[in-house]
């Protein structure tokens, strides 16, 4: 089973908080912020936060990969809950199934066994509702599109193509709107990827080592940028990283996975 390290909570100074202390005022979750709002009954995704449904709920989740040498179990009976508006980081050794779990939540992989709920429904339903944003280590930008056009593509799906300038300003790349991905640094490309993932206002943001390939100065700048955006948007976040320091800086809660197979 996944080990959820209760004491591993952090303030903005990146230090451990004693569970018995009052080191940091607890931030209201999105569910609490939405409590006074009327409950939407249009879809399970739209009403998830207002009804107190977990953003992510995994029960006994497991996944096997078939290889030439036989079946390899990547995940083994993982249980995990992420509350609406909560920022949860996943850390663990290489090969422990962190990315496999995130891909299952994103609806990109069908787990071998167990149950999985995303925003009160299936991952596919959340995809259809455009309720999930995904940022990976590889930005995945369209090389033939400019920075502004890459972000506009996401906004068009949400029916808000005129909001490009606002999102470029939010992530600090409005000056580079006319450039192509080949003309950007790694950090700038990740800013574009972040803007594109957030532009359609997802309820859940999935991030798979998004800053892993960047230099430390760029990583630090983007960590702080992400925190500022999260404080404004209050999406639920599941963040995969190898950096304990990064997890402590960013997260409400850090979940530690064991070695292969991941538990």
QUINOR-V57213 format. One record per run of one state. SS is the DSSP state (~ for helix, > for strand, _ for the rest). FROM is the first residue (numbers start at 1). LEN is the number of residues. If there is no record, write none. Layout:
ss->SS from->FROM len->LEN
ss->SS from->FROM len->LEN
//
This chain:
ss->_ from->1 len->2
ss->> from->3 len->3
ss->_ from->6 len->4
ss->> from->10 len->1
ss->_ from->11 len->5
ss->> from->16 len->1
ss->_ from->17 len->13
ss->~ from->30 len->4
ss->_ from->34 len->10
ss->~ from->44 len->4
ss->_ from->48 len->8
ss->> from->56 len->12
ss->_ from->68 len->2
ss->> from->70 len->13
ss->_ from->83 len->4
ss->> from->87 len->5
ss->_ from->92 len->6
ss->~ from->98 len->9
ss->_ from->107 len->6
ss->> from->113 len->6
ss->_ from->119 len->2
ss->> from->121 len->1
ss->_ from->122 len->1
ss->~ from->123 len->6
ss->_ from->129 len->3
ss->> from->132 len->5
ss->_ from->137 len->9
ss->> from->146 len->1
ss->~ from->147 len->11
ss->_ from->158 len->3
ss->~ from->161 len->10
ss->_ from->171 len->3
ss->~ from->174 len->3
ss->_ from->177 len->3
ss->> from->180 len->1
ss->~ from->181 len->3
ss->_ from->184 len->2
ss->~ from->186 len->13
ss->_ from->199 len->5
ss->> from->204 len->5
ss->_ from->209 len->7
ss->~ from->216 len->18
ss->_ from->234 len->2
ss->> from->236 len->5
ss->_ from->241 len->3
ss->~ from->244 len->7
ss->_ from->251 len->2
ss->> from->253 len->4
ss->_ from->257 len->5
ss->> from->262 len->1
ss->_ from->263 len->1
//
